[in-house]
């Protein structure tokens, strides 16, 4: 089982890096295929590097999720997801208010 997991992790790492490279190469062409709006393209231009950088991590996370779920770790995974969601929800709830306060200062 360990050999299979190691193989999957290695393949996911390679696939994530390959996808990141393809997204980096298509950083102008991919958004342009969906919109011609200059404001949208400018916004996407600033966010695509983040998307590119997270692809290897995302690919590895999918593999580890599969391993965890395959090992019957549903209870652990659900608790960790809930725990990780708390700060995200707080930030989303406070985000607009924090920005308004910063703009007024």
ZIFENQUI-V473645 format. One record per residue. N is the residue number from 1. RES is the residue in three letters. PHI is phi in whole degrees, -180 to 180 (999 if undefined). NEAR is the number of other ideal C-beta (glycine too) atoms within 8 Angstrom. Layout:
((N:RES:PHI:NEAR) (N:RES:PHI:NEAR))
This chain:
((1:UNK:999:4) (2:UNK:-63:5) (3:UNK:-64:6) (4:UNK:-66:7) (5:UNK:-63:10) (6:UNK:-61:8) (7:UNK:-65:8) (8:UNK:-65:11) (9:UNK:-63:11) (10:UNK:-62:8) (11:UNK:-66:8) (12:UNK:-66:12) (13:UNK:-61:11) (14:UNK:-65:8) (15:UNK:-63:9) (16:UNK:-62:14) (17:UNK:-68:10) (18:UNK:-63:8) (19:UNK:-63:10) (20:UNK:-61:12) (21:UNK:-64:8) (22:UNK:-65:8) (23:UNK:-66:13) (24:UNK:-65:9) (25:UNK:-67:6) (26:UNK:-100:8) (27:UNK:-59:12) (28:UNK:-97:7) (29:UNK:-73:7) (30:UNK:-64:10) (31:UNK:-63:13) (32:UNK:-65:9) (33:UNK:-72:5) (34:UNK:-110:5) (35:UNK:-155:7) (36:UNK:-114:5) (37:UNK:-68:6) (38:UNK:-63:6) (39:UNK:-67:6) (40:UNK:-67:9) (41:UNK:-62:12) (42:UNK:-65:8) (43:UNK:-64:8) (44:UNK:-65:9) (45:UNK:-60:10) (46:UNK:-86:7) (47:UNK:-100:8) (48:UNK:-61:13) (49:UNK:-58:8) (50:UNK:-65:7) (51:UNK:-62:9) (52:UNK:-61:11) (53:UNK:-66:7) (54:UNK:-89:8) (55:UNK:-61:13) (56:UNK:-62:10) (57:UNK:-65:8) (58:UNK:-60:9) (59:UNK:-62:13) (60:UNK:-67:12) (61:UNK:-63:8) (62:UNK:-64:9) (63:UNK:-65:12) (64:UNK:-66:9) (65:UNK:-61:9) (66:UNK:-62:9) (67:UNK:-64:10) (68:UNK:-62:10) (69:UNK:-67:10) (70:UNK:-64:6) (71:UNK:-86:6) (72:UNK:83:5) (73:UNK:-91:8) (74:UNK:-65:7) (75:UNK:-63:6) (76:UNK:-60:8) (77:UNK:-63:11) (78:UNK:-66:8) (79:UNK:-66:8) (80:UNK:-67:8) (81:UNK:-63:8) (82:UNK:-64:8) (83:UNK:-63:7) (84:UNK:-73:8) (85:UNK:-75:8) (86:UNK:-57:8) (87:UNK:-63:7) (88:UNK:-64:8) (89:UNK:-65:8) (90:UNK:-61:8) (91:UNK:-63:8) (92:UNK:-66:7) (93:UNK:-72:6) (94:UNK:-89:8) (95:UNK:-49:8) (96:UNK:-62:6) (97:UNK:-71:7) (98:UNK:-66:8) (99:UNK:-68:8) (100:UNK:-63:8) (101:UNK:-66:8) (102:UNK:-70:7) (103:UNK:-70:6) (104:UNK:-74:5) (105:UNK:-79:4))
